Amino acid sequence: MDGVPRVPEQRRAERSAALRFCVLGPVRAWRGEEPLPTGSPQQRALLAALLLREGRTATASELIDALWGEEPPSQALAALRTYASRLRKVLDAGVLVSESGGYAVRGLGEGALDLGAAQDLATEAEKARAAGDLHRARTLLDRALHLWDGEPLAGVPGPYAEAQRVRLHEWRLQLLESRLDMDLEQGCHSEAVSELTALTAAHPLRERLRELLMLALYRSGRQAEALAVYADTRRLLADELGVDPRPELRELQQRILRADPALAQPSAPAPEPSVTPVRPAQLPATVPDFTGRAAFVAELGTMLASADGRVMAVSALAGIGGVGKTTLAVHVAHHARTAFPDGQLYADLQGAGQRAAEPETVLGSFLRALGTADSAIPDSLEERAALYRSVLDGRRVLVLLDNARDAAQVRPLLPGTEGCAALVTSRVRMVDLAGAHLVDLDVMSPEEALQLFTRIVGEERVASEREAALDVVAACGFLPLAIRIAASRLAARRTWTVSVLAAKLADERRRLDELQAGDLAVKATFELGYGQLEPAQARAFRLLGLADGPDISLAAAAAVLDLPVEDTEDLLESLVDTSLLESAAPGRYRFHDLVRLYARACAERDERPPGERDAAMSRLLDFYLATAAGVYAIERPGDRLVDHLEETAVPGLVFPDRRAAQDWLYAEAVPLLACVRQSSGGTTLRRAVDLLWAAVDLAESGANSKEYEAAGAALRDAARAARDSRAEGRACLVLANARHWSGQFGQADLEARQALALSEAAADPLPCCWAANILGAFAFYQSRYAEAEEHLERAIADFRACGDLSGAAAALCNLSRLHLQTGRADSAVDLARQGTEMYEGLGHLLKAANGHYALGMALGKNGQPADATEHLRQALHVFRTSRQRLWEGMTLFRLAEVDLLAQRPAQAAANAEMALTPLREIGGEWRRGNVLTLLGKALDGIGQAGRARVCWQEALEIYERSNSPEAADVRTLLAPAHAT
């Protein structure tokens, strides 16, 4: 680091260890945590000059030149002595010393000066980088850069301070470039684009920053923008300096033009995480009495061992239900664990059920297990699969995919990287799974079946009744699952003999289904286990099998069974002991898919009276509705929706705080939506619609928006078929909201109109209020301002009439945006303030953020950028902590708008870049087009006209696909006259 001020290790004075100084910002001093007065600007200039002398003595004439330059005051020497005397009184004894007619600062402790600490960190970073440890080098540089607190030597006068400022500023830029270079080496190109965009705007002639920006854009898949940066740079250098770009920049442009494969990849591996990598160990427990299958164990073990040095080893096990695919796969996986030191992943893909697990859902759980934060998990299947493969790169992980439906479900879940392996079980042979090693698993041999039976029941009991034991395993069709269940029942009942069990199985009425091919072969075994249950256990088994969700929580199960939680847990744990139920996690239970089907058959056959089945599902729906209503009330205090929901006979859960309520809602999203779909008929229809309305955060956050929208469409159709205008109106309103948030404005508008007409006909007031509010928003989007104002004024009046101040606040904020668009800025600010104050008066944290959002927009357009930014940042904080990805993105977009109005194009570009990330996942193409248009304007404002045109062109394509009126504005921006 040539030319960088150095601070050598200095001798400590007796008291100097507690002194600290800052020059990488305003010149300040502390003793411990106590700030010390540093005096006038000239006195601070003296302190800075001495600190930067690295302990050397500065003569009086040198210090006078440093403070005043060539024209010092007549009493400069006296003033210098006064400043030194005052500093000596403030500092510890022996720190400021007089020597040879000058002064020096001595005896500071290690790390006492921020510049010295920064220099030490930079040196260590250089060493780490030379040793190939890029992650540590980047971390050290980041720590060094964080020591800057604004402009170095801020407010310090004199030529010496000015020269040091320039040098320290240049050094900081060098550190930034080094850190950004390492970011790109480690594959963090997408994250670097926003920072580099702002830096190139602030330092337009710094070619190294332009080079890094081009590389980051290219690796982010934005080749046109990367080339546009080069064009902007060449034009700027020619206009300002009359020179061409340096050779490195020209070479990079050529490599981008020819799509050099080496350019697309970082030159170093991704940085290691700052914490210990997560090592998942998700394999279910292997059975201690695993029996036989020696040839298959050896074959599969050999395949897994071949993963070392291959791209991937995949083995797919196929066979009928109950043949032991899972047991074999788990056993083999446990034996192979040492070959996969980075962990093992497991997922039940539920391929035998009516609703198999979605690959994107499984990928989400895998990414979390591998240490990926929720906020970093993308929404689409393709992006999740890509991130999953990236996270596994360089690791040796075994993936066990159980009960797969088909190859299409499996493909996105395969690691695809060298050193990893996958085991897949399914009822079908996956001949279309490229590269897979296929294994067809048949029933056990008689010898293996008897051995398994003996291990479970006990040698003594079987030895005396060998023939009866052979009869039992034969009656079980030599299916491992059937044998295991039968033997476990026998082992748990010491008063039975093997002959008793054999006699029971000899009854063809009980084993006929078991002896058939396919899934029904297991049914007799389930019947045997079911027949041994106590009445309370059998009832729980039957009724819990009715719910469609992939699993069920203990609290929800208690509602189904109409029992206290403690009694429910005892029953469920006893069913786990019988292997008829699985413990998915503490407090959560699930059926094997075949067992669930059998449990439902038992419910249809045995449940008396038959109406108890409907009553159980009604209680589950009530539980979800009551709990979701409680979550809604916590999130939206003062909102009257909870007073307009259908009554429930089952109480919901009570949460200690907002965070716990949110956690429940997102954890229960899949079972809750399954319950909604299952309750779309008869007396449960209206409650199902209300449950979907109360669980609105699942759609607005984007977490489960697709499933939510599908459930809404199903309820609307069911209500229409039932000619229930109240339910249909509410379902249309729910669907309008879901499609609004996903950017389907045309369909959302139609649904909202239907909701208004149906709710008016049904005399259902609250949906009328919300429908009017939504229609006002849609009319506003489509520039039908008079119609929008009419709808919003009506919504405000109707909300007030219903006593729903929260809804009125929402409509006021929407009306504020309308006033803003139609040139009534002052009233727009007033309306937004009214809405925000109403929200805050209700204690409505989340919706108050919407108020601050509207107020920030209004203040920004009203020429008050500082106030606008403050309100928008308040909103942004709440949206982020509330997991509202749509509104997080929209708030960043509004911040960018304010930045552009305030003539801060670089900051506008940075915020617009950040807005694009969440709005790629939710919000629809129209909103993304708006952000791209604004980003182009910001880029144009910082001299990156080429990139700006690329953004505008993409926005134009979006608007033209949707026939949006904004297309005309973008065409104007792209017109040659604008470019000139």
Summary of the structure (lengths in Angstrom):
residues: 980
radius of gyration: 35.2
end to end distance: 43.0
largest distance: 120.3
contacts: 3442
relative contact order: 0.04
helix: 64%
strand: 7%
